Amino acid sequence: QTVHKKTLLKFLREILEQKGITVVDLSNSWKDGKALFNLVSCFTNEIRHDLLNQTDDPKILIEESLRVSDQVLNIPSVVQIEDFIDPEETILIFYLSYFFQLRDKSRSSKKAKYIEPTITLKISELNSIR
């Protein structure tokens, strides 16, 4: 594992542990939509919390998470629902890195805003992750 990947995974484990979600990797842990849904809810209350009690459908949970991430957190829509259902680790690392950047901003501001990622993965590192 690269340093960037380890750092991102550690961050995600720590933040999601508070919600009772166990993240073991940057691919399969995201399939059911619950990890992403809870991650988004760590940064905003504008997500429909009732969905967790109403459905176990990963597509619905992921769709709501991506919608709120884009519209409220200003995280660009660079992934699709299918990227979580049938995960490609490289794609999820890229997308989840946006949340890593929100952590410091959300501590100093009530409204989190997207800032440029400091986790930068070189093409060679992305290829070595595969």
PATOR-305492 format. One record per residue: residue in three letters; x, z, y of N, C-alpha, C in turn. Coordinates in nm, 4 decimals. Layout:
BEGIN
rest=ALA&n.px=X&n.pz=Z&n.py=Y&ca.px=X&ca.pz=Z&ca.py=Y&c.px=X&c.pz=Z&c.py=Y
...
END
This chain:
BEGIN
rest=GLN&n.px=0.0836&n.pz=0.0000&n.py=-0.1199&ca.px=0.0000&ca.pz=0.0000&ca.py=0.0000&c.px=0.0874&c.pz=0.0000&c.py=0.1252
rest=THR&n.px=0.0443&n.pz=-0.0746&n.py=0.2226&ca.px=0.1177&ca.pz=-0.0758&ca.py=0.3479&c.px=0.0852&c.pz=0.0508&c.py=0.4262
rest=VAL&n.px=0.1681&n.pz=0.0799&n.py=0.5237&ca.px=0.1458&ca.pz=0.1960&ca.py=0.6095&c.px=0.0120&c.pz=0.1840&c.py=0.6818
rest=HIS&n.px=-0.0192&n.pz=0.0632&n.py=0.7294&ca.px=-0.1442&ca.pz=0.0424&ca.py=0.8024&c.px=-0.2655&c.pz=0.0691&c.py=0.7136
rest=LYS&n.px=-0.2594&n.pz=0.0219&n.py=0.5935&ca.px=-0.3690&ca.pz=0.0394&ca.py=0.4984&c.px=-0.3872&c.pz=0.1877&c.py=0.4650
rest=LYS&n.px=-0.2775&n.pz=0.2581&n.py=0.4424&ca.px=-0.2832&ca.pz=0.4013&ca.py=0.4113&c.px=-0.3405&c.pz=0.4804&c.py=0.5282
rest=THR&n.px=-0.2986&n.pz=0.4455&n.py=0.6493&ca.px=-0.3466&ca.pz=0.5144&ca.py=0.7688&c.px=-0.4961&c.pz=0.4932&c.py=0.7867
rest=LEU&n.px=-0.5409&n.pz=0.3707&n.py=0.7696&ca.px=-0.6830&ca.pz=0.3400&ca.py=0.7828&c.px=-0.7642&c.pz=0.4121&c.py=0.6768
rest=LEU&n.px=-0.7188&n.pz=0.4101&n.py=0.5538&ca.px=-0.7906&ca.pz=0.4770&ca.py=0.4453&c.px=-0.7979&c.pz=0.6279&c.py=0.4689
rest=LYS&n.px=-0.6901&n.pz=0.6864&n.py=0.5151&ca.px=-0.6890&ca.pz=0.8302&ca.py=0.5449&c.px=-0.7908&c.pz=0.8633&c.py=0.6542
rest=PHE&n.px=-0.7928&n.pz=0.7850&n.py=0.7600&ca.px=-0.8892&ca.pz=0.8040&ca.py=0.8688&c.px=-1.0328&c.pz=0.7961&c.py=0.8163
rest=LEU&n.px=-1.0622&n.pz=0.6934&n.py=0.7394&ca.px=-1.1981&ca.pz=0.6743&ca.py=0.6877&c.px=-1.2380&c.pz=0.7875&c.py=0.5939
rest=ARG&n.px=-1.1461&n.pz=0.8315&n.py=0.5095&ca.px=-1.1752&ca.pz=0.9443&ca.py=0.4190&c.px=-1.2077&c.pz=1.0706&c.py=0.4984
rest=GLU&n.px=-1.1270&n.pz=1.0983&n.py=0.5996&ca.px=-1.1475&ca.pz=1.2198&ca.py=0.6787&c.px=-1.2806&c.pz=1.2180&c.py=0.7535
rest=ILE&n.px=-1.3130&n.pz=1.1060&n.py=0.8159&ca.px=-1.4347&ca.pz=1.1006&ca.py=0.8959&c.px=-1.5593&c.pz=1.0998&c.py=0.8076
rest=LEU&n.px=-1.5535&n.pz=1.0327&n.py=0.6934&ca.px=-1.6706&ca.pz=1.0234&ca.py=0.6073&c.px=-1.6894&c.pz=1.1463&c.py=0.5192
rest=GLU&n.px=-1.5827&n.pz=1.2203&n.py=0.4984&ca.px=-1.5932&ca.pz=1.3452&ca.py=0.4233&c.px=-1.6903&c.pz=1.4401&c.py=0.4924
rest=GLN&n.px=-1.6939&n.pz=1.4353&n.py=0.6254&ca.px=-1.7863&ca.pz=1.5191&ca.py=0.7033&c.px=-1.9319&c.pz=1.4863&c.py=0.6721
rest=LYS&n.px=-1.9576&n.pz=1.3646&n.py=0.6254&ca.px=-2.0932&ca.pz=1.3188&ca.py=0.5931&c.px=-2.1209&c.pz=1.3271&c.py=0.4429
rest=GLY&n.px=-2.0258&n.pz=1.3801&n.py=0.3670&ca.px=-2.0434&ca.pz=1.3914&ca.py=0.2229&c.px=-2.0205&c.pz=1.2620&c.py=0.1469
rest=ILE&n.px=-1.9504&n.pz=1.1684&n.py=0.2081&ca.px=-1.9228&ca.pz=1.0385&ca.py=0.1465&c.px=-1.7762&c.pz=1.0343&c.py=0.1030
rest=THR&n.px=-1.7536&n.pz=0.9973&n.py=-0.0217&ca.px=-1.6185&ca.pz=0.9844&ca.py=-0.0743&c.px=-1.5769&c.pz=0.8379&c.py=-0.0722
rest=VAL&n.px=-1.4662&n.pz=0.8126&n.py=-0.0072&ca.px=-1.4105&ca.pz=0.6776&ca.py=-0.0007&c.px=-1.2805&c.pz=0.6787&c.py=-0.0812
rest=VAL&n.px=-1.2751&n.pz=0.5949&n.py=-0.1846&ca.px=-1.1550&ca.pz=0.5908&ca.py=-0.2680&c.px=-1.0711&c.pz=0.4661&c.py=-0.2431
rest=ASP&n.px=-1.1329&n.pz=0.3639&n.py=-0.1807&ca.px=-1.0593&ca.pz=0.2411&ca.py=-0.1558&c.px=-1.1201&c.pz=0.1661&c.py=-0.0376
rest=LEU&n.px=-1.0636&n.pz=0.0523&n.py=-0.0090&ca.px=-1.1111&ca.pz=-0.0302&ca.py=0.1022&c.px=-1.1848&c.pz=-0.1538&c.py=0.0515
rest=SER&n.px=-1.2510&n.pz=-0.1371&n.py=-0.0621&ca.px=-1.3315&ca.pz=-0.2474&ca.py=-0.1151&c.px=-1.4586&c.pz=-0.1924&c.py=-0.1805
rest=ASN&n.px=-1.4489&n.pz=-0.1456&n.py=-0.3023&ca.px=-1.5675&ca.pz=-0.1052&ca.py=-0.3782&c.px=-1.6432&c.pz=0.0147&c.py=-0.3220
rest=SER&n.px=-1.5771&n.pz=0.0998&n.py=-0.2479&ca.px=-1.6432&ca.pz=0.2174&ca.py=-0.1892&c.px=-1.7498&c.pz=0.1789&c.py=-0.0871
rest=TRP&n.px=-1.7513&n.pz=0.0540&n.py=-0.0455&ca.px=-1.8392&ca.pz=0.0086&ca.py=0.0619&c.px=-1.9580&c.pz=-0.0723&c.py=0.0110
rest=LYS&n.px=-1.9661&n.pz=-0.0976&n.py=-0.1190&ca.px=-2.0674&ca.pz=-0.1851&ca.py=-0.1770&c.px=-2.2114&c.pz=-0.1387&c.py=-0.1567
rest=ASP&n.px=-2.2353&n.pz=-0.0079&n.py=-0.1652&ca.px=-2.3740&ca.pz=0.0411&ca.py=-0.1586&c.px=-2.4275&c.pz=0.0541&c.py=-0.0164
rest=GLY&n.px=-2.3425&n.pz=0.0306&n.py=0.0829&ca.px=-2.3852&ca.pz=0.0349&ca.py=0.2222&c.px=-2.3851&c.pz=0.1736&c.py=0.2842
rest=LYS&n.px=-2.3778&n.pz=0.2758&n.py=0.2025&ca.px=-2.3874&ca.pz=0.4136&ca.py=0.2537&c.px=-2.2638&c.pz=0.4559&c.py=0.3321
rest=ALA&n.px=-2.1464&n.pz=0.4130&n.py=0.2878&ca.px=-2.0243&ca.pz=0.4486&ca.py=0.3603&c.px=-2.0247&c.pz=0.3850&c.py=0.4990
rest=LEU&n.px=-2.0588&n.pz=0.2580&n.py=0.5061&ca.px=-2.0631&ca.pz=0.1895&ca.py=0.6362&c.px=-2.1702&c.pz=0.2502&c.py=0.7252
rest=PHE&n.px=-2.2875&n.pz=0.2752&n.py=0.6705&ca.px=-2.3976&ca.pz=0.3334&ca.py=0.7468&c.px=-2.3561&c.pz=0.4681&c.py=0.8063
rest=ASN&n.px=-2.2952&n.pz=0.5522&n.py=0.7242&ca.px=-2.2516&ca.pz=0.6837&ca.py=0.7720&c.px=-2.1349&c.pz=0.6741&c.py=0.8692
rest=LEU&n.px=-2.0482&n.pz=0.5760&n.py=0.8501&ca.px=-1.9384&ca.pz=0.5562&ca.py=0.9445&c.px=-1.9938&c.pz=0.5221&c.py=1.0824
rest=VAL&n.px=-2.0867&n.pz=0.4299&n.py=1.0877&ca.px=-2.1480&ca.pz=0.3919&ca.py=1.2157&c.px=-2.2162&c.pz=0.5126&c.py=1.2787
rest=SER&n.px=-2.2837&n.pz=0.5929&n.py=1.1977&ca.px=-2.3550&ca.pz=0.7093&ca.py=1.2518&c.px=-2.2601&c.pz=0.8158&c.py=1.3074
rest=CYS&n.px=-2.1327&n.pz=0.8096&n.py=1.2700&ca.px=-2.0335&ca.pz=0.9014&ca.py=1.3276&c.px=-2.0033&c.pz=0.8667&c.py=1.4733
rest=PHE&n.px=-2.0332&n.pz=0.7441&n.py=1.5134&ca.px=-2.0013&ca.pz=0.6976&ca.py=1.6476&c.px=-2.1221&c.pz=0.6820&c.py=1.7386
rest=THR&n.px=-2.2428&n.pz=0.6795&n.py=1.6822&ca.px=-2.3629&ca.pz=0.6635&ca.py=1.7637&c.px=-2.4850&c.pz=0.7177&c.py=1.6912
rest=ASN&n.px=-2.5788&n.pz=0.7677&n.py=1.7689&ca.px=-2.7064&ca.pz=0.8134&ca.py=1.7135&c.px=-2.8113&c.pz=0.7032&c.py=1.7173
rest=GLU&n.px=-2.7726&n.pz=0.5852&n.py=1.7600&ca.px=-2.8684&ca.pz=0.4761&ca.py=1.7757&c.px=-2.8940&c.pz=0.3991&c.py=1.6463
rest=ILE&n.px=-2.8471&n.pz=0.4501&n.py=1.5360&ca.px=-2.8741&ca.pz=0.3887&ca.py=1.4064&c.px=-3.0009&c.pz=0.4525&c.py=1.3488
rest=ARG&n.px=-3.0759&n.pz=0.3788&n.py=1.2703&ca.px=-3.2022&ca.pz=0.4291&ca.py=1.2140&c.px=-3.1728&c.pz=0.5220&c.py=1.0962
rest=HIS&n.px=-3.1570&n.pz=0.6502&n.py=1.1236&ca.px=-3.1209&ca.pz=0.7483&ca.py=1.0209&c.px=-3.2243&c.pz=0.7549&c.py=0.9092
rest=ASP&n.px=-3.3493&n.pz=0.7228&n.py=0.9390&ca.px=-3.4551&ca.pz=0.7284&ca.py=0.8389&c.px=-3.4331&c.pz=0.6289&c.py=0.7246
rest=LEU&n.px=-3.3546&n.pz=0.5267&n.py=0.7466&ca.px=-3.3304&ca.pz=0.4264&ca.py=0.6425&c.px=-3.2666&c.pz=0.4857&c.py=0.5177
rest=LEU&n.px=-3.1804&n.pz=0.5854&n.py=0.5342&ca.px=-3.1155&ca.pz=0.6465&ca.py=0.4182&c.px=-3.2165&c.pz=0.7103&c.py=0.3244
rest=ASN&n.px=-3.3274&n.pz=0.7587&n.py=0.3790&ca.px=-3.4315&ca.pz=0.8197&ca.py=0.2960&c.px=-3.5323&c.pz=0.7180&c.py=0.2458
rest=GLN&n.px=-3.5370&n.pz=0.6022&n.py=0.3098&ca.px=-3.6382&ca.pz=0.5021&ca.py=0.2765&c.px=-3.5911&c.pz=0.3978&c.py=0.1763
rest=THR&n.px=-3.4625&n.pz=0.3752&n.py=0.1665&ca.px=-3.4156&ca.pz=0.2656&ca.py=0.0815&c.px=-3.2781&c.pz=0.2937&c.py=0.0225
rest=ASP&n.px=-3.2560&n.pz=0.2345&n.py=-0.0939&ca.px=-3.1230&ca.pz=0.2335&ca.py=-0.1549&c.px=-3.0669&c.pz=0.0922&c.py=-0.1550
rest=ASP&n.px=-3.1377&n.pz=0.0008&n.py=-0.0870&ca.px=-3.0969&ca.pz=-0.1392&ca.py=-0.0837&c.px=-2.9737&c.pz=-0.1546&c.py=0.0051
rest=PRO&n.px=-2.8594&n.pz=-0.1868&n.py=-0.0546&ca.px=-2.7368&ca.pz=-0.2004&ca.py=0.0237&c.px=-2.7481&c.pz=-0.3024&c.py=0.1358
rest=LYS&n.px=-2.8191&n.pz=-0.4105&n.py=0.1129&ca.px=-2.8299&ca.pz=-0.5157&ca.py=0.2144&c.px=-2.8987&c.pz=-0.4644&c.py=0.3397
rest=ILE&n.px=-3.0013&n.pz=-0.3815&n.py=0.3246&ca.px=-3.0726&ca.pz=-0.3262&ca.py=0.4404&c.px=-2.9823&c.pz=-0.2302&c.py=0.5165
rest=LEU&n.px=-2.9111&n.pz=-0.1432&n.py=0.4437&ca.px=-2.8219&ca.pz=-0.0459&ca.py=0.5082&c.px=-2.7062&c.pz=-0.1157&c.py=0.5798
rest=ILE&n.px=-2.6502&n.pz=-0.2161&n.py=0.5158&ca.px=-2.5384&ca.pz=-0.2893&ca.py=0.5768&c.px=-2.5868&c.pz=-0.3687&c.py=0.6971
rest=GLU&n.px=-2.7024&n.pz=-0.4326&n.py=0.6854&ca.px=-2.7565&ca.pz=-0.5104&ca.py=0.7962&c.px=-2.7774&c.pz=-0.4232&c.py=0.9203
rest=GLU&n.px=-2.8361&n.pz=-0.3056&n.py=0.9025&ca.px=-2.8576&ca.pz=-0.2146&ca.py=1.0145&c.px=-2.7234&c.pz=-0.1669&c.py=1.0713
rest=SER&n.px=-2.6289&n.pz=-0.1382&n.py=0.9854&ca.px=-2.4971&ca.pz=-0.0923&ca.py=1.0294&c.px=-2.4255&c.pz=-0.1987&c.py=1.1118
rest=LEU&n.px=-2.4301&n.pz=-0.3218&n.py=1.0655&ca.px=-2.3656&ca.pz=-0.4306&ca.py=1.1383&c.px=-2.4349&c.pz=-0.4578&c.py=1.2711
rest=ARG&n.px=-2.5672&n.pz=-0.4493&n.py=1.2723&ca.px=-2.6436&ca.pz=-0.4703&ca.py=1.3958&c.px=-2.6044&c.pz=-0.3670&c.py=1.5015
rest=VAL&n.px=-2.6031&n.pz=-0.2410&n.py=1.4633&ca.px=-2.5704&ca.pz=-0.1334&ca.py=1.5571&c.px=-2.4228&c.pz=-0.1412&c.py=1.5980
rest=SER&n.px=-2.3358&n.pz=-0.1729&n.py=1.5046&ca.px=-2.1931&ca.pz=-0.1865&ca.py=1.5369&c.px=-2.1715&c.pz=-0.2918&c.py=1.6441
rest=ASP&n.px=-2.2427&n.pz=-0.4014&n.py=1.6305&ca.px=-2.2294&ca.pz=-0.5113&ca.py=1.7256&c.px=-2.2949&c.pz=-0.4776&c.py=1.8594
rest=GLN&n.px=-2.4200&n.pz=-0.4354&n.py=1.8557&ca.px=-2.4973&ca.pz=-0.4169&ca.py=1.9788&c.px=-2.4645&c.pz=-0.2893&c.py=2.0549
rest=VAL&n.px=-2.4300&n.pz=-0.1837&n.py=1.9851&ca.px=-2.4072&ca.pz=-0.0543&ca.py=2.0506&c.px=-2.2580&c.pz=-0.0222&c.py=2.0648
rest=LEU&n.px=-2.1830&n.pz=-0.0457&n.py=1.9600&ca.px=-2.0410&ca.pz=-0.0100&ca.py=1.9616&c.px=-1.9509&c.pz=-0.1239&c.py=2.0084
rest=ASN&n.px=-2.0109&n.pz=-0.2410&n.py=2.0289&ca.px=-1.9358&ca.pz=-0.3590&ca.py=2.0742&c.px=-1.8272&c.pz=-0.4027&c.py=1.9769
rest=ILE&n.px=-1.8518&n.pz=-0.3811&n.py=1.8487&ca.px=-1.7613&ca.pz=-0.4294&ca.py=1.7450&c.px=-1.8069&c.pz=-0.5698&c.py=1.7082
rest=PRO&n.px=-1.7200&n.pz=-0.6668&n.py=1.7189&ca.px=-1.7606&ca.pz=-0.8052&ca.py=1.6936&c.px=-1.8096&c.pz=-0.8272&c.py=1.5504
rest=SER&n.px=-1.9045&n.pz=-0.9165&n.py=1.5373&ca.px=-1.9619&ca.pz=-0.9501&ca.py=1.4066&c.px=-1.8705&c.pz=-1.0473&c.py=1.3331
rest=VAL&n.px=-1.7638&n.pz=-0.9952&n.py=1.2796&ca.px=-1.6666&ca.pz=-1.0794&ca.py=1.2103&c.px=-1.6857&c.pz=-1.0776&c.py=1.0586
rest=VAL&n.px=-1.7857&n.pz=-1.0026&n.py=1.0127&ca.px=-1.8162&ca.pz=-0.9933&ca.py=0.8696&c.px=-1.9643&c.pz=-1.0217&c.py=0.8478
rest=GLN&n.px=-1.9974&n.pz=-1.0430&n.py=0.7222&ca.px=-2.1360&ca.pz=-1.0632&ca.py=0.6830&c.px=-2.1717&c.pz=-0.9596&c.py=0.5773
rest=ILE&n.px=-2.2999&n.pz=-0.9463&n.py=0.5507&ca.px=-2.3465&ca.pz=-0.8503&ca.py=0.4503&c.px=-2.2738&c.pz=-0.8721&c.py=0.3173
rest=GLU&n.px=-2.2601&n.pz=-0.9962&n.py=0.2782&ca.px=-2.1983&ca.pz=-1.0298&ca.py=0.1507&c.px=-2.0530&c.pz=-0.9834&c.py=0.1408
rest=ASP&n.px=-1.9865&n.pz=-0.9683&n.py=0.2550&ca.px=-1.8482&ca.pz=-0.9200&ca.py=0.2542&c.px=-1.8376&c.pz=-0.7766&c.py=0.2054
rest=PHE&n.px=-1.9471&n.pz=-0.7020&n.py=0.2135&ca.px=-1.9500&ca.pz=-0.5651&ca.py=0.1630&c.px=-2.0034&c.pz=-0.5600&c.py=0.0200
rest=ILE&n.px=-2.1014&n.pz=-0.6450&n.py=-0.0107&ca.px=-2.1611&ca.pz=-0.6482&ca.py=-0.1446&c.px=-2.0592&c.pz=-0.6968&c.py=-0.2478
rest=ASP&n.px=-1.9871&n.pz=-0.8004&n.py=-0.2139&ca.px=-1.8814&ca.pz=-0.8555&ca.py=-0.2989&c.px=-1.7521&c.pz=-0.8498&c.py=-0.2171
rest=PRO&n.px=-1.6934&n.pz=-0.7297&n.py=-0.2080&ca.px=-1.5884&ca.pz=-0.7057&ca.py=-0.1088&c.px=-1.4552&c.pz=-0.7759&c.py=-0.1338
rest=GLU&n.px=-1.4014&n.pz=-0.8248&n.py=-0.0248&ca.px=-1.2645&ca.pz=-0.8758&ca.py=-0.0187&c.px=-1.1898&c.pz=-0.7752&c.py=0.0690
rest=GLU&n.px=-1.0973&n.pz=-0.7044&n.py=0.0099&ca.px=-1.0300&ca.pz=-0.5945&ca.py=0.0788&c.px=-0.9717&c.pz=-0.6353&c.py=0.2136
rest=THR&n.px=-0.9103&n.pz=-0.7508&n.py=0.2203&ca.px=-0.8469&ca.pz=-0.7952&ca.py=0.3443&c.px=-0.9482&c.pz=-0.8055&c.py=0.4580
rest=ILE&n.px=-1.0648&n.pz=-0.8582&n.py=0.4285&ca.px=-1.1706&ca.pz=-0.8718&ca.py=0.5298&c.px=-1.2202&c.pz=-0.7352&c.py=0.5744
rest=LEU&n.px=-1.2407&n.pz=-0.6462&n.py=0.4780&ca.px=-1.2891&ca.pz=-0.5122&ca.py=0.5141&c.px=-1.1846&c.pz=-0.4337&c.py=0.5929
rest=ILE&n.px=-1.0594&n.pz=-0.4489&n.py=0.5600&ca.px=-0.9534&ca.pz=-0.3820&ca.py=0.6375&c.px=-0.9593&c.pz=-0.4285&c.py=0.7827
rest=PHE&n.px=-0.9715&n.pz=-0.5573&n.py=0.8008&ca.px=-0.9785&ca.pz=-0.6117&ca.py=0.9368&c.px=-1.0978&c.pz=-0.5527&c.py=1.0118
rest=TYR&n.px=-1.2151&n.pz=-0.5536&n.py=0.9508&ca.px=-1.3359&ca.pz=-0.5047&ca.py=1.0171&c.px=-1.3312&c.pz=-0.3532&c.py=1.0400
rest=LEU&n.px=-1.2942&n.pz=-0.2775&n.py=0.9400&ca.px=-1.2935&ca.pz=-0.1312&ca.py=0.9515&c.px=-1.1873&c.pz=-0.0815&c.py=1.0491
rest=SER&n.px=-1.0870&n.pz=-0.1637&n.py=1.0774&ca.px=-0.9851&ca.pz=-0.1267&ca.py=1.1757&c.px=-1.0450&c.pz=-0.1091&c.py=1.3149
rest=TYR&n.px=-1.1542&n.pz=-0.1771&n.py=1.3431&ca.px=-1.2209&ca.pz=-0.1593&ca.py=1.4725&c.px=-1.2701&c.pz=-0.0155&c.py=1.4893
rest=PHE&n.px=-1.3175&n.pz=0.0448&n.py=1.3821&ca.px=-1.3647&ca.pz=0.1837&ca.py=1.3885&c.px=-1.2480&c.pz=0.2792&c.py=1.4099
rest=PHE&n.px=-1.1346&n.pz=0.2463&n.py=1.3517&ca.px=-1.0146&ca.pz=0.3268&ca.py=1.3723&c.px=-0.9839&c.pz=0.3370&c.py=1.5209
rest=GLN&n.px=-1.0020&n.pz=0.2276&n.py=1.5924&ca.px=-0.9741&ca.pz=0.2255&ca.py=1.7354&c.px=-1.0768&c.pz=0.3033&c.py=1.8166
rest=LEU&n.px=-1.1961&n.pz=0.3152&n.py=1.7656&ca.px=-1.3001&ca.pz=0.3880&ca.py=1.8383&c.px=-1.2789&c.pz=0.5393&c.py=1.8374
rest=ARG&n.px=-1.2013&n.pz=0.5897&n.py=1.7440&ca.px=-1.1897&ca.pz=0.7348&ca.py=1.7286&c.px=-1.1386&c.pz=0.8032&c.py=1.8547
rest=ASP&n.px=-1.0337&n.pz=0.7516&n.py=1.9154&ca.px=-0.9798&ca.pz=0.8141&ca.py=2.0366&c.px=-1.0729&c.pz=0.7936&c.py=2.1549
rest=LYS&n.px=-1.1301&n.pz=0.6759&n.py=2.1640&ca.px=-1.2203&ca.pz=0.6452&ca.py=2.2747&c.px=-1.3444&c.pz=0.7334&c.py=2.2685
rest=SER&n.px=-1.3970&n.pz=0.7571&n.py=2.1485&ca.px=-1.5192&ca.pz=0.8364&ca.py=2.1367&c.px=-1.4935&c.pz=0.9839&c.py=2.1664
rest=ARG&n.px=-1.3713&n.pz=1.0283&n.py=2.1505&ca.px=-1.3386&ca.pz=1.1675&ca.py=2.1841&c.px=-1.3388&c.pz=1.1903&c.py=2.3348
rest=SER&n.px=-1.3056&n.pz=1.0867&n.py=2.4096&ca.px=-1.2939&ca.pz=1.1024&ca.py=2.5546&c.px=-1.4138&c.pz=1.0465&c.py=2.6314
rest=SER&n.px=-1.5078&n.pz=0.9872&n.py=2.5608&ca.px=-1.6217&ca.pz=0.9251&ca.py=2.6268&c.px=-1.7459&c.pz=0.9428&c.py=2.5416
rest=LYS&n.px=-1.8618&n.pz=0.9599&n.py=2.6053&ca.px=-1.9854&ca.pz=0.9726&ca.py=2.5298&c.px=-2.0270&c.pz=0.8410&c.py=2.4661
rest=LYS&n.px=-1.9946&n.pz=0.7319&n.py=2.5281&ca.px=-2.0270&ca.pz=0.6008&ca.py=2.4727&c.px=-1.8985&c.pz=0.5335&c.py=2.4281
rest=ALA&n.px=-1.8892&n.pz=0.5110&n.py=2.2982&ca.px=-1.7702&ca.pz=0.4466&ca.py=2.2448&c.px=-1.7722&c.pz=0.2994&c.py=2.2803
rest=LYS&n.px=-1.6556&n.pz=0.2488&n.py=2.3120&ca.px=-1.6423&ca.pz=0.1072&ca.py=2.3425&c.px=-1.5275&c.pz=0.0529&c.py=2.2612
rest=TYR&n.px=-1.5386&n.pz=-0.0713&n.py=2.2263&ca.px=-1.4319&ca.pz=-0.1363&ca.py=2.1517&c.px=-1.3083&c.pz=-0.1520&c.py=2.2392
rest=ILE&n.px=-1.1938&n.pz=-0.1172&n.py=2.1806&ca.px=-1.0662&ca.pz=-0.1449&ca.py=2.2454&c.px=-0.9815&c.pz=-0.2233&c.py=2.1462
rest=GLU&n.px=-0.8860&n.pz=-0.2944&n.py=2.1948&ca.px=-0.8044&ca.pz=-0.3780&ca.py=2.1074&c.px=-0.7389&c.pz=-0.2935&c.py=1.9980
rest=PRO&n.px=-0.7408&n.pz=-0.3433&n.py=1.8749&ca.px=-0.6825&ca.pz=-0.2681&ca.py=1.7636&c.px=-0.5328&c.pz=-0.2455&c.py=1.7804
rest=THR&n.px=-0.4875&n.pz=-0.1258&n.py=1.7416&ca.px=-0.3437&ca.pz=-0.1024&ca.py=1.7374&c.px=-0.2936&c.pz=-0.1190&c.py=1.5950
rest=ILE&n.px=-0.3864&n.pz=-0.1173&n.py=1.4989&ca.px=-0.3447&ca.pz=-0.1510&ca.py=1.3629&c.px=-0.3392&c.pz=-0.3022&c.py=1.3589
rest=THR&n.px=-0.2204&n.pz=-0.3542&n.py=1.3556&ca.px=-0.2069&ca.pz=-0.4986&ca.py=1.3475&c.px=-0.1435&c.pz=-0.5304&c.py=1.2138
rest=LEU&n.px=-0.2038&n.pz=-0.6194&n.py=1.1441&ca.px=-0.1514&ca.pz=-0.6596&ca.py=1.0155&c.px=-0.0924&c.pz=-0.7989&c.py=1.0285
rest=LYS&n.px=0.0312&n.pz=-0.8120&n.py=0.9888&ca.px=0.0944&ca.pz=-0.9429&ca.py=0.9896&c.px=0.0341&c.pz=-1.0248&c.py=0.8759
rest=ILE&n.px=0.0352&n.pz=-1.1538&n.py=0.8903&ca.px=-0.0160&ca.pz=-1.2425&ca.py=0.7858&c.px=0.0504&c.pz=-1.2130&c.py=0.6527
rest=SER&n.px=0.1795&n.pz=-1.1867&n.py=0.6544&ca.px=0.2510&ca.pz=-1.1572&ca.py=0.5301&c.px=0.1996&c.pz=-1.0281&c.py=0.4665
rest=GLU&n.px=0.1621&n.pz=-0.9302&n.py=0.5497&ca.px=0.1061&ca.pz=-0.8059&ca.py=0.4961&c.px=-0.0316&c.pz=-0.8297&c.py=0.4372
rest=LEU&n.px=-0.1129&n.pz=-0.9111&n.py=0.5037&ca.px=-0.2449&ca.pz=-0.9433&ca.py=0.4511&c.px=-0.2331&c.pz=-1.0108&c.py=0.3154
rest=ASN&n.px=-0.1401&n.pz=-1.1022&n.py=0.3037&ca.px=-0.1208&ca.pz=-1.1728&ca.py=0.1776&c.px=-0.0696&c.pz=-1.0792&c.py=0.0670
rest=SER&n.px=0.0101&n.pz=-0.9802&n.py=0.1047&ca.px=0.0622&ca.pz=-0.8876&ca.py=0.0041&c.px=-0.0437&c.pz=-0.7889&c.py=-0.0429
rest=ILE&n.px=-0.1501&n.pz=-0.7699&n.py=0.0355&ca.px=-0.2583&ca.pz=-0.6795&ca.py=-0.0026&c.px=-0.3406&c.pz=-0.7413&c.py=-0.1153
rest=ARG&n.px=-0.3546&n.pz=-0.8706&n.py=-0.1139&ca.px=-0.4367&ca.pz=-0.9422&ca.py=-0.2139&c.px=-0.3866&c.pz=-0.9251&c.py=-0.3523
END
